């Protein structure tokens, strides 16, 4: 997957739990978990905006482009 979501990195930097972020952005834990684990196929700009506001970061802090072959499969 060429786009990685670094939500877990930003949450750790801000010392915020998934449940705390879920409450702040009014997104279910399940949907945030899908995003955090790079299983999401798409993300709405409104969701991205809410997460950026809650974590006081920029979209580029959350999203990273990795060319094909750059990511190791677990």
mmCIF file of the N, C-alpha and C atoms, coordinates in Angstrom:
data_MODEL
# 
_entry.id   MODEL 
# 
loop_
_atom_site.group_PDB 
_atom_site.id 
_atom_site.type_symbol 
_atom_site.label_atom_id 
_atom_site.label_alt_id 
_atom_site.label_comp_id 
_atom_site.label_asym_id 
_atom_site.label_entity_id 
_atom_site.label_seq_id 
_atom_site.pdbx_PDB_ins_code 
_atom_site.Cartn_x 
_atom_site.Cartn_y 
_atom_site.Cartn_z 
_atom_site.occupancy 
_atom_site.B_iso_or_equiv 
_atom_site.pdbx_formal_charge 
_atom_site.auth_seq_id 
_atom_site.auth_comp_id 
_atom_site.auth_asym_id 
_atom_site.auth_atom_id 
_atom_site.pdbx_PDB_model_num 
ATOM 1   N N  . UNK A 1 1  ? 0.853   -1.183 0.000  1.00 0.00 ? 1  UNK A N  1 
ATOM 2   C CA . UNK A 1 1  ? 0.000   0.000  0.000  1.00 0.00 ? 1  UNK A CA 1 
ATOM 3   C C  . UNK A 1 1  ? 0.893   1.238  0.000  1.00 0.00 ? 1  UNK A C  1 
ATOM 4   N N  . UNK A 1 2  ? 0.831   2.064  -1.035 1.00 0.00 ? 2  UNK A N  1 
ATOM 5   C CA . UNK A 1 2  ? 1.757   3.195  -1.150 1.00 0.00 ? 2  UNK A CA 1 
ATOM 6   C C  . UNK A 1 2  ? 1.500   4.364  -0.198 1.00 0.00 ? 2  UNK A C  1 
ATOM 7   N N  . UNK A 1 3  ? 0.305   4.479  0.378  1.00 0.00 ? 3  UNK A N  1 
ATOM 8   C CA . UNK A 1 3  ? 0.042   5.553  1.338  1.00 0.00 ? 3  UNK A CA 1 
ATOM 9   C C  . UNK A 1 3  ? -0.063  4.937  2.735  1.00 0.00 ? 3  UNK A C  1 
ATOM 10  N N  . UNK A 1 4  ? 0.801   5.382  3.631  1.00 0.00 ? 4  UNK A N  1 
ATOM 11  C CA . UNK A 1 4  ? 0.769   4.912  5.008  1.00 0.00 ? 4  UNK A CA 1 
ATOM 12  C C  . UNK A 1 4  ? 0.130   5.976  5.899  1.00 0.00 ? 4  UNK A C  1 
ATOM 13  N N  . UNK A 1 5  ? -0.636  5.531  6.860  1.00 0.00 ? 5  UNK A N  1 
ATOM 14  C CA . UNK A 1 5  ? -1.239  6.431  7.835  1.00 0.00 ? 5  UNK A CA 1 
ATOM 15  C C  . UNK A 1 5  ? -0.443  6.298  9.129  1.00 0.00 ? 5  UNK A C  1 
ATOM 16  N N  . UNK A 1 6  ? 0.187   7.369  9.542  1.00 0.00 ? 6  UNK A N  1 
ATOM 17  C CA . UNK A 1 6  ? 1.023   7.371  10.748 1.00 0.00 ? 6  UNK A CA 1 
ATOM 18  C C  . UNK A 1 6  ? 0.266   7.912  11.954 1.00 0.00 ? 6  UNK A C  1 
ATOM 19  N N  . UNK A 1 7  ? -0.994  7.516  12.067 1.00 0.00 ? 7  UNK A N  1 
ATOM 20  C CA . UNK A 1 7  ? -1.832  7.988  13.171 1.00 0.00 ? 7  UNK A CA 1 
ATOM 21  C C  . UNK A 1 7  ? -1.260  7.565  14.516 1.00 0.00 ? 7  UNK A C  1 
ATOM 22  N N  . UNK A 1 8  ? -0.775  6.326  14.610 1.00 0.00 ? 8  UNK A N  1 
ATOM 23  C CA . UNK A 1 8  ? -0.234  5.837  15.873 1.00 0.00 ? 8  UNK A CA 1 
ATOM 24  C C  . UNK A 1 8  ? 0.984   6.648  16.315 1.00 0.00 ? 8  UNK A C  1 
ATOM 25  N N  . UNK A 1 9  ? 1.793   7.098  15.364 1.00 0.00 ? 9  UNK A N  1 
ATOM 26  C CA . UNK A 1 9  ? 2.972   7.904  15.678 1.00 0.00 ? 9  UNK A CA 1 
ATOM 27  C C  . UNK A 1 9  ? 2.553   9.249  16.282 1.00 0.00 ? 9  UNK A C  1 
ATOM 28  N N  . UNK A 1 10 ? 1.588   9.909  15.638 1.00 0.00 ? 10 UNK A N  1 
ATOM 29  C CA . UNK A 1 10 ? 1.136   11.218 16.138 1.00 0.00 ? 10 UNK A CA 1 
ATOM 30  C C  . UNK A 1 10 ? 0.418   11.083 17.479 1.00 0.00 ? 10 UNK A C  1 
ATOM 31  N N  . UNK A 1 11 ? -0.354  10.016 17.642 1.00 0.00 ? 11 UNK A N  1 
ATOM 32  C CA . UNK A 1 11 ? -1.030  9.795  18.924 1.00 0.00 ? 11 UNK A CA 1 
ATOM 33  C C  . UNK A 1 11 ? -0.007  9.596  20.041 1.00 0.00 ? 11 UNK A C  1 
ATOM 34  N N  . UNK A 1 12 ? 1.062   8.872  19.754 1.00 0.00 ? 12 UNK A N  1 
ATOM 35  C CA . UNK A 1 12 ? 2.110   8.655  20.752 1.00 0.00 ? 12 UNK A CA 1 
ATOM 36  C C  . UNK A 1 12 ? 2.811   9.976  21.087 1.00 0.00 ? 12 UNK A C  1 
ATOM 37  N N  . UNK A 1 13 ? 3.088   10.786 20.063 1.00 0.00 ? 13 UNK A N  1 
ATOM 38  C CA . UNK A 1 13 ? 3.739   12.081 20.297 1.00 0.00 ? 13 UNK A CA 1 
ATOM 39  C C  . UNK A 1 13 ? 2.877   12.990 21.162 1.00 0.00 ? 13 UNK A C  1 
ATOM 40  N N  . UNK A 1 14 ? 1.559   12.888 20.997 1.00 0.00 ? 14 UNK A N  1 
ATOM 41  C CA . UNK A 1 14 ? 0.633   13.739 21.759 1.00 0.00 ? 14 UNK A CA 1 
ATOM 42  C C  . UNK A 1 14 ? 0.137   13.055 23.035 1.00 0.00 ? 14 UNK A C  1 
ATOM 43  N N  . UNK A 1 15 ? 0.628   11.830 23.273 1.00 0.00 ? 15 UNK A N  1 
ATOM 44  C CA . UNK A 1 15 ? 0.237   11.045 24.450 1.00 0.00 ? 15 UNK A CA 1 
ATOM 45  C C  . UNK A 1 15 ? -1.286  10.927 24.547 1.00 0.00 ? 15 UNK A C  1 
ATOM 46  N N  . UNK A 1 16 ? -1.911  10.572 23.418 1.00 0.00 ? 16 UNK A N  1 
ATOM 47  C CA . UNK A 1 16 ? -3.364  10.461 23.353 1.00 0.00 ? 16 UNK A CA 1 
ATOM 48  C C  . UNK A 1 16 ? -3.740  9.031  22.986 1.00 0.00 ? 16 UNK A C  1 
ATOM 49  N N  . UNK A 1 17 ? -4.714  8.489  23.692 1.00 0.00 ? 17 UNK A N  1 
ATOM 50  C CA . UNK A 1 17 ? -5.178  7.133  23.415 1.00 0.00 ? 17 UNK A CA 1 
ATOM 51  C C  . UNK A 1 17 ? -6.193  7.153  22.269 1.00 0.00 ? 17 UNK A C  1 
ATOM 52  N N  . UNK A 1 18 ? -6.429  5.985  21.709 1.00 0.00 ? 18 UNK A N  1 
ATOM 53  C CA . UNK A 1 18 ? -7.398  5.861  20.626 1.00 0.00 ? 18 UNK A CA 1 
ATOM 54  C C  . UNK A 1 18 ? -8.791  6.250  21.110 1.00 0.00 ? 18 UNK A C  1 
ATOM 55  N N  . UNK A 1 19 ? -9.137  5.843  22.328 1.00 0.00 ? 19 UNK A N  1 
ATOM 56  C CA . UNK A 1 19 ? -10.471 6.180  22.840 1.00 0.00 ? 19 UNK A CA 1 
ATOM 57  C C  . UNK A 1 19 ? -10.610 7.675  23.104 1.00 0.00 ? 19 UNK A C  1 
ATOM 58  N N  . UNK A 1 20 ? -9.542  8.321  23.548 1.00 0.00 ? 20 UNK A N  1 
ATOM 59  C CA . UNK A 1 20 ? -9.579  9.773  23.766 1.00 0.00 ? 20 UNK A CA 1 
ATOM 60  C C  . UNK A 1 20 ? -9.731  10.509 22.431 1.00 0.00 ? 20 UNK A C  1 
ATOM 61  N N  . UNK A 1 21 ? -8.987  10.068 21.429 1.00 0.00 ? 21 UNK A N  1 
ATOM 62  C CA . UNK A 1 21 ? -9.092  10.682 20.108 1.00 0.00 ? 21 UNK A CA 1 
ATOM 63  C C  . UNK A 1 21 ? -10.486 10.453 19.529 1.00 0.00 ? 21 UNK A C  1 
ATOM 64  N N  . UNK A 1 22 ? -11.019 9.262  19.721 1.00 0.00 ? 22 UNK A N  1 
ATOM 65  C CA . UNK A 1 22 ? -12.358 8.931  19.234 1.00 0.00 ? 22 UNK A CA 1 
ATOM 66  C C  . UNK A 1 22 ? -13.394 9.891  19.811 1.00 0.00 ? 22 UNK A C  1 
ATOM 67  N N  . UNK A 1 23 ? -13.288 10.171 21.094 1.00 0.00 ? 23 UNK A N  1 
ATOM 68  C CA . UNK A 1 23 ? -14.227 11.091 21.745 1.00 0.00 ? 23 UNK A CA 1 
ATOM 69  C C  . UNK A 1 23 ? -14.064 12.516 21.219 1.00 0.00 ? 23 UNK A C  1 
ATOM 70  N N  . UNK A 1 24 ? -12.824 12.939 20.981 1.00 0.00 ? 24 UNK A N  1 
ATOM 71  C CA . UNK A 1 24 ? -12.570 14.307 20.521 1.00 0.00 ? 24 UNK A CA 1 
ATOM 72  C C  . UNK A 1 24 ? -13.049 14.547 19.094 1.00 0.00 ? 24 UNK A C  1 
ATOM 73  N N  . UNK A 1 25 ? -12.907 13.541 18.227 1.00 0.00 ? 25 UNK A N  1 
ATOM 74  C CA . UNK A 1 25 ? -13.253 13.739 16.820 1.00 0.00 ? 25 UNK A CA 1 
ATOM 75  C C  . UNK A 1 25 ? -14.597 13.128 16.452 1.00 0.00 ? 25 UNK A C  1 
ATOM 76  N N  . UNK A 1 26 ? -15.249 12.481 17.424 1.00 0.00 ? 26 UNK A N  1 
ATOM 77  C CA . UNK A 1 26 ? -16.569 11.876 17.222 1.00 0.00 ? 26 UNK A CA 1 
ATOM 78  C C  . UNK A 1 26 ? -16.555 10.866 16.068 1.00 0.00 ? 26 UNK A C  1 
ATOM 79  N N  . UNK A 1 27 ? -15.565 9.991  16.105 1.00 0.00 ? 27 UNK A N  1 
ATOM 80  C CA . UNK A 1 27 ? -15.437 8.898  15.153 1.00 0.00 ? 27 UNK A CA 1 
ATOM 81  C C  . UNK A 1 27 ? -15.335 7.617  15.974 1.00 0.00 ? 27 UNK A C  1 
ATOM 82  N N  . UNK A 1 28 ? -15.989 6.566  15.525 1.00 0.00 ? 28 UNK A N  1 
ATOM 83  C CA . UNK A 1 28 ? -15.999 5.332  16.305 1.00 0.00 ? 28 UNK A CA 1 
ATOM 84  C C  . UNK A 1 28 ? -14.587 4.767  16.462 1.00 0.00 ? 28 UNK A C  1 
ATOM 85  N N  . UNK A 1 29 ? -14.397 4.025  17.549 1.00 0.00 ? 29 UNK A N  1 
ATOM 86  C CA . UNK A 1 29 ? -13.120 3.357  17.775 1.00 0.00 ? 29 UNK A CA 1 
ATOM 87  C C  . UNK A 1 29 ? -12.792 2.414  16.624 1.00 0.00 ? 29 UNK A C  1 
ATOM 88  N N  . UNK A 1 30 ? -13.811 1.721  16.131 1.00 0.00 ? 30 UNK A N  1 
ATOM 89  C CA . UNK A 1 30 ? -13.603 0.772  15.035 1.00 0.00 ? 30 UNK A CA 1 
ATOM 90  C C  . UNK A 1 30 ? -13.063 1.480  13.794 1.00 0.00 ? 30 UNK A C  1 
ATOM 91  N N  . UNK A 1 31 ? -13.656 2.609  13.439 1.00 0.00 ? 31 UNK A N  1 
ATOM 92  C CA . UNK A 1 31 ? -13.199 3.337  12.247 1.00 0.00 ? 31 UNK A CA 1 
ATOM 93  C C  . UNK A 1 31 ? -11.804 3.935  12.446 1.00 0.00 ? 31 UNK A C  1 
ATOM 94  N N  . UNK A 1 32 ? -11.520 4.442  13.637 1.00 0.00 ? 32 UNK A N  1 
ATOM 95  C CA . UNK A 1 32 ? -10.174 4.960  13.889 1.00 0.00 ? 32 UNK A CA 1 
ATOM 96  C C  . UNK A 1 32 ? -9.145  3.835  13.865 1.00 0.00 ? 32 UNK A C  1 
ATOM 97  N N  . UNK A 1 33 ? -9.521  2.684  14.375 1.00 0.00 ? 33 UNK A N  1 
ATOM 98  C CA . UNK A 1 33 ? -8.631  1.530  14.373 1.00 0.00 ? 33 UNK A CA 1 
ATOM 99  C C  . UNK A 1 33 ? -8.302  1.091  12.943 1.00 0.00 ? 33 UNK A C  1 
ATOM 100 N N  . UNK A 1 34 ? -9.308  1.088  12.081 1.00 0.00 ? 34 UNK A N  1 
ATOM 101 C CA . UNK A 1 34 ? -9.094  0.758  10.665 1.00 0.00 ? 34 UNK A CA 1 
ATOM 102 C C  . UNK A 1 34 ? -8.105  1.736  10.047 1.00 0.00 ? 34 UNK A C  1 
ATOM 103 N N  . UNK A 1 35 ? -8.267  3.010  10.354 1.00 0.00 ? 35 UNK A N  1 
ATOM 104 C CA . UNK A 1 35 ? -7.365  4.033  9.827  1.00 0.00 ? 35 UNK A CA 1 
ATOM 105 C C  . UNK A 1 35 ? -5.956  3.850  10.395 1.00 0.00 ? 35 UNK A C  1 
ATOM 106 N N  . UNK A 1 36 ? -5.865  3.640  11.691 1.00 0.00 ? 36 UNK A N  1 
ATOM 107 C CA . UNK A 1 36 ? -4.582  3.494  12.373 1.00 0.00 ? 36 UNK A CA 1 
ATOM 108 C C  . UNK A 1 36 ? -3.797  2.285  11.873 1.00 0.00 ? 36 UNK A C  1 
ATOM 109 N N  . UNK A 1 37 ? -4.502  1.234  11.533 1.00 0.00 ? 37 UNK A N  1 
ATOM 110 C CA . UNK A 1 37 ? -3.852  0.000  11.095 1.00 0.00 ? 37 UNK A CA 1 
ATOM 111 C C  . UNK A 1 37 ? -3.680  -0.096 9.579  1.00 0.00 ? 37 UNK A C  1 
ATOM 112 N N  . UNK A 1 38 ? -3.816  1.040  8.902  1.00 0.00 ? 38 UNK A N  1 
ATOM 113 C CA . UNK A 1 38 ? -3.613  1.119  7.452  1.00 0.00 ? 38 UNK A CA 1 
ATOM 114 C C  . UNK A 1 38 ? -4.528  0.183  6.667  1.00 0.00 ? 38 UNK A C  1 
ATOM 115 N N  . UNK A 1 39 ? -5.750  -0.007 7.145  1.00 0.00 ? 39 UNK A N  1 
ATOM 116 C CA . UNK A 1 39 ? -6.722  -0.856 6.455  1.00 0.00 ? 39 UNK A CA 1 
ATOM 117 C C  . UNK A 1 39 ? -7.762  -0.034 5.699  1.00 0.00 ? 39 UNK A C  1 
ATOM 118 N N  . UNK A 1 40 ? -7.735  1.284  5.868  1.00 0.00 ? 40 UNK A N  1 
ATOM 119 C CA . UNK A 1 40 ? -8.719  2.154  5.223  1.00 0.00 ? 40 UNK A CA 1 
ATOM 120 C C  . UNK A 1 40 ? -8.429  2.291  3.732  1.00 0.00 ? 40 UNK A C  1 
ATOM 121 N N  . UNK A 1 41 ? -9.482  2.302  2.940  1.00 0.00 ? 41 UNK A N  1 
ATOM 122 C CA . UNK A 1 41 ? -9.348  2.505  1.496  1.00 0.00 ? 41 UNK A CA 1 
ATOM 123 C C  . UNK A 1 41 ? -9.444  3.981  1.134  1.00 0.00 ? 41 UNK A C  1 
ATOM 124 N N  . UNK A 1 42 ? -10.039 4.778  2.019  1.00 0.00 ? 42 UNK A N  1 
ATOM 125 C CA . UNK A 1 42 ? -10.227 6.209  1.770  1.00 0.00 ? 42 UNK A CA 1 
ATOM 126 C C  . UNK A 1 42 ? -10.407 6.915  3.115  1.00 0.00 ? 42 UNK A C  1 
ATOM 127 N N  . UNK A 1 43 ? -10.213 8.227  3.092  1.00 0.00 ? 43 UNK A N  1 
ATOM 128 C CA . UNK A 1 43 ? -10.469 9.035  4.281  1.00 0.00 ? 43 UNK A CA 1 
ATOM 129 C C  . UNK A 1 43 ? -11.091 10.355 3.817  1.00 0.00 ? 43 UNK A C  1 
ATOM 130 N N  . UNK A 1 44 ? -12.132 10.768 4.495  1.00 0.00 ? 44 UNK A N  1 
ATOM 131 C CA . UNK A 1 44 ? -12.788 12.032 4.149  1.00 0.00 ? 44 UNK A CA 1 
ATOM 132 C C  . UNK A 1 44 ? -11.949 13.199 4.649  1.00 0.00 ? 44 UNK A C  1 
ATOM 133 N N  . UNK A 1 45 ? -11.994 14.284 3.889  1.00 0.00 ? 45 UNK A N  1 
ATOM 134 C CA . UNK A 1 45 ? -11.270 15.481 4.326  1.00 0.00 ? 45 UNK A CA 1 
ATOM 135 C C  . UNK A 1 45 ? -11.795 15.973 5.671  1.00 0.00 ? 45 UNK A C  1 
ATOM 136 N N  . UNK A 1 46 ? -13.086 15.851 5.916  1.00 0.00 ? 46 UNK A N  1 
ATOM 137 C CA . UNK A 1 46 ? -13.640 16.293 7.200  1.00 0.00 ? 46 UNK A CA 1 
ATOM 138 C C  . UNK A 1 46 ? -13.066 15.462 8.350  1.00 0.00 ? 46 UNK A C  1 
ATOM 139 N N  . UNK A 1 47 ? -12.855 14.173 8.106  1.00 0.00 ? 47 UNK A N  1 
ATOM 140 C CA . UNK A 1 47 ? -12.253 13.302 9.122  1.00 0.00 ? 47 UNK A CA 1 
ATOM 141 C C  . UNK A 1 47 ? -10.796 13.691 9.341  1.00 0.00 ? 47 UNK A C  1 
ATOM 142 N N  . UNK A 1 48 ? -10.074 13.888 8.249  1.00 0.00 ? 48 UNK A N  1 
ATOM 143 C CA . UNK A 1 48 ? -8.676  14.291 8.329  1.00 0.00 ? 48 UNK A CA 1 
ATOM 144 C C  . UNK A 1 48 ? -8.536  15.625 9.063  1.00 0.00 ? 48 UNK A C  1 
ATOM 145 N N  . UNK A 1 49 ? -9.430  16.548 8.763  1.00 0.00 ? 49 UNK A N  1 
ATOM 146 C CA . UNK A 1 49 ? -9.413  17.861 9.430  1.00 0.00 ? 49 UNK A CA 1 
ATOM 147 C C  . UNK A 1 49 ? -9.648  17.712 10.933 1.00 0.00 ? 49 UNK A C  1 
ATOM 148 N N  . UNK A 1 50 ? -10.619 16.889 11.314 1.00 0.00 ? 50 UNK A N  1 
ATOM 149 C CA . UNK A 1 50 ? -10.933 16.695 12.730 1.00 0.00 ? 50 UNK A CA 1 
ATOM 150 C C  . UNK A 1 50 ? -9.762  16.057 13.475 1.00 0.00 ? 50 UNK A C  1 
ATOM 151 N N  . UNK A 1 51 ? -9.119  15.087 12.852 1.00 0.00 ? 51 UNK A N  1 
ATOM 152 C CA . UNK A 1 51 ? -7.965  14.429 13.475 1.00 0.00 ? 51 UNK A CA 1 
ATOM 153 C C  . UNK A 1 51 ? -6.805  15.411 13.608 1.00 0.00 ? 51 UNK A C  1 
ATOM 154 N N  . UNK A 1 52 ? -6.548  16.181 12.566 1.00 0.00 ? 52 UNK A N  1 
ATOM 155 C CA . UNK A 1 52 ? -5.470  17.176 12.616 1.00 0.00 ? 52 UNK A CA 1 
ATOM 156 C C  . UNK A 1 52 ? -5.722  18.212 13.706 1.00 0.00 ? 52 UNK A C  1 
ATOM 157 N N  . UNK A 1 53 ? -6.965  18.625 13.838 1.00 0.00 ? 53 UNK A N  1 
ATOM 158 C CA . UNK A 1 53 ? -7.315  19.611 14.871 1.00 0.00 ? 53 UNK A CA 1 
ATOM 159 C C  . UNK A 1 53 ? -7.095  19.015 16.262 1.00 0.00 ? 53 UNK A C  1 
ATOM 160 N N  . UNK A 1 54 ? -7.552  17.777 16.467 1.00 0.00 ? 54 UNK A N  1 
ATOM 161 C CA . UNK A 1 54 ? -7.426  17.140 17.778 1.00 0.00 ? 54 UNK A CA 1 
ATOM 162 C C  . UNK A 1 54 ? -5.970  16.862 18.147 1.00 0.00 ? 54 UNK A C  1 
ATOM 163 N N  . UNK A 1 55 ? -5.155  16.511 17.157 1.00 0.00 ? 55 UNK A N  1 
ATOM 164 C CA . UNK A 1 55 ? -3.754  16.179 17.414 1.00 0.00 ? 55 UNK A CA 1 
ATOM 165 C C  . UNK A 1 55 ? -2.806  17.363 17.181 1.00 0.00 ? 55 UNK A C  1 
ATOM 166 N N  . UNK A 1 56 ? -3.366  18.516 16.777 1.00 0.00 ? 56 UNK A N  1 
ATOM 167 C CA . UNK A 1 56 ? -2.576  19.709 16.501 1.00 0.00 ? 56 UNK A CA 1 
ATOM 168 C C  . UNK A 1 56 ? -1.419  19.383 15.553 1.00 0.00 ? 56 UNK A C  1 
ATOM 169 N N  . UNK A 1 57 ? -1.801  18.872 14.368 1.00 0.00 ? 57 UNK A N  1 
ATOM 170 C CA . UNK A 1 57 ? -0.794  18.494 13.383 1.00 0.00 ? 57 UNK A CA 1 
ATOM 171 C C  . UNK A 1 57 ? -1.280  18.821 11.976 1.00 0.00 ? 57 UNK A C  1 
ATOM 172 N N  . UNK A 1 58 ? -0.459  18.567 11.003 1.00 0.00 ? 58 UNK A N  1 
ATOM 173 C CA . UNK A 1 58 ? -0.779  18.787 9.599  1.00 0.00 ? 58 UNK A CA 1 
ATOM 174 C C  . UNK A 1 58 ? -1.092  17.442 8.939  1.00 0.00 ? 58 UNK A C  1 
ATOM 175 N N  . UNK A 1 59 ? -1.852  17.435 7.833  1.00 0.00 ? 59 UNK A N  1 
ATOM 176 C CA . UNK A 1 59 ? -2.129  16.173 7.134  1.00 0.00 ? 59 UNK A CA 1 
ATOM 177 C C  . UNK A 1 59 ? -0.853  15.404 6.774  1.00 0.00 ? 59 UNK A C  1 
ATOM 178 N N  . UNK A 1 60 ? 0.198   16.111 6.429  1.00 0.00 ? 60 UNK A N  1 
ATOM 179 C CA . UNK A 1 60 ? 1.463   15.469 6.096  1.00 0.00 ? 60 UNK A CA 1 
ATOM 180 C C  . UNK A 1 60 ? 2.109   14.749 7.269  1.00 0.00 ? 60 UNK A C  1 
ATOM 181 N N  . UNK A 1 61 ? 1.720   15.116 8.487  1.00 0.00 ? 61 UNK A N  1 
ATOM 182 C CA . UNK A 1 61 ? 2.216   14.411 9.668  1.00 0.00 ? 61 UNK A CA 1 
ATOM 183 C C  . UNK A 1 61 ? 1.553   13.037 9.790  1.00 0.00 ? 61 UNK A C  1 
ATOM 184 N N  . UNK A 1 62 ? 0.378   12.896 9.199  1.00 0.00 ? 62 UNK A N  1 
ATOM 185 C CA . UNK A 1 62 ? -0.391  11.653 9.307  1.00 0.00 ? 62 UNK A CA 1 
ATOM 186 C C  . UNK A 1 62 ? -0.233  10.745 8.097  1.00 0.00 ? 62 UNK A C  1 
ATOM 187 N N  . UNK A 1 63 ? -0.052  11.335 6.928  1.00 0.00 ? 63 UNK A N  1 
ATOM 188 C CA . UNK A 1 63 ? -0.010  10.557 5.692  1.00 0.00 ? 63 UNK A CA 1 
ATOM 189 C C  . UNK A 1 63 ? 1.383   10.561 5.097  1.00 0.00 ? 63 UNK A C  1 
ATOM 190 N N  . UNK A 1 64 ? 1.811   9.396  4.629  1.00 0.00 ? 64 UNK A N  1 
ATOM 191 C CA . UNK A 1 64 ? 3.142   9.262  4.055  1.00 0.00 ? 64 UNK A CA 1 
ATOM 192 C C  . UNK A 1 64 ? 3.061   8.414  2.788  1.00 0.00 ? 64 UNK A C  1 
ATOM 193 N N  . UNK A 1 65 ? 3.667   8.906  1.726  1.00 0.00 ? 65 UNK A N  1 
ATOM 194 C CA . UNK A 1 65 ? 3.719   8.156  0.480  1.00 0.00 ? 65 UNK A CA 1 
ATOM 195 C C  . UNK A 1 65 ? 4.956   7.269  0.477  1.00 0.00 ? 65 UNK A C  1 
ATOM 196 N N  . UNK A 1 66 ? 4.743   5.977  0.251  1.00 0.00 ? 66 UNK A N  1 
ATOM 197 C CA . UNK A 1 66 ? 5.844   5.029  0.152  1.00 0.00 ? 66 UNK A CA 1 
ATOM 198 C C  . UNK A 1 66 ? 5.724   4.338  -1.200 1.00 0.00 ? 66 UNK A C  1 
ATOM 199 N N  . UNK A 1 67 ? 6.680   4.533  -2.092 1.00 0.00 ? 67 UNK A N  1 
ATOM 200 C CA . UNK A 1 67 ? 6.591   3.898  -3.407 1.00 0.00 ? 67 UNK A CA 1 
ATOM 201 C C  . UNK A 1 67 ? 6.442   2.386  -3.281 1.00 0.00 ? 67 UNK A C  1 
ATOM 202 N N  . UNK A 1 68 ? 5.794   1.752  -4.264 1.00 0.00 ? 68 UNK A N  1 
ATOM 203 C CA . UNK A 1 68 ? 5.610   0.294  -4.260 1.00 0.00 ? 68 UNK A CA 1 
ATOM 204 C C  . UNK A 1 68 ? 6.940   -0.396 -4.038 1.00 0.00 ? 68 UNK A C  1 
ATOM 205 N N  . UNK A 1 69 ? 6.906   -1.395 -3.172 1.00 0.00 ? 69 UNK A N  1 
ATOM 206 C CA . UNK A 1 69 ? 8.121   -2.122 -2.858 1.00 0.00 ? 69 UNK A CA 1 
ATOM 207 C C  . UNK A 1 69 ? 8.874   -1.522 -1.683 1.00 0.00 ? 69 UNK A C  1 
ATOM 208 N N  . UNK A 1 70 ? 8.434   -0.355 -1.213 1.00 0.00 ? 70 UNK A N  1 
ATOM 209 C CA . UNK A 1 70 ? 9.099   0.296  -0.101 1.00 0.00 ? 70 UNK A CA 1 
ATOM 210 C C  . UNK A 1 70 ? 8.607   -0.158 1.260  1.00 0.00 ? 70 UNK A C  1 
ATOM 211 N N  . UNK A 1 71 ? 7.509   -0.889 1.282  1.00 0.00 ? 71 UNK A N  1 
ATOM 212 C CA . UNK A 1 71 ? 6.939   -1.322 2.548  1.00 0.00 ? 71 UNK A CA 1 
ATOM 213 C C  . UNK A 1 71 ? 7.097   -2.826 2.671  1.00 0.00 ? 71 UNK A C  1 
ATOM 214 N N  . UNK A 1 72 ? 7.566   -3.243 3.821  1.00 0.00 ? 72 UNK A N  1 
ATOM 215 C CA . UNK A 1 72 ? 7.693   -4.670 4.073  1.00 0.00 ? 72 UNK A CA 1 
ATOM 216 C C  . UNK A 1 72 ? 6.376   -5.223 4.574  1.00 0.00 ? 72 UNK A C  1 
ATOM 217 N N  . UNK A 1 73 ? 5.973   -6.356 4.041  1.00 0.00 ? 73 UNK A N  1 
ATOM 218 C CA . UNK A 1 73 ? 4.745   -7.005 4.500  1.00 0.00 ? 73 UNK A CA 1 
ATOM 219 C C  . UNK A 1 73 ? 5.047   -7.765 5.764  1.00 0.00 ? 73 UNK A C  1 
ATOM 220 N N  . UNK A 1 74 ? 4.176   -7.677 6.765  1.00 0.00 ? 74 UNK A N  1 
ATOM 221 C CA . UNK A 1 74 ? 4.414   -8.410 8.021  1.00 0.00 ? 74 UNK A CA 1 
ATOM 222 C C  . UNK A 1 74 ? 4.284   -9.900 7.819  1.00 0.00 ? 74 UNK A C  1 
# 
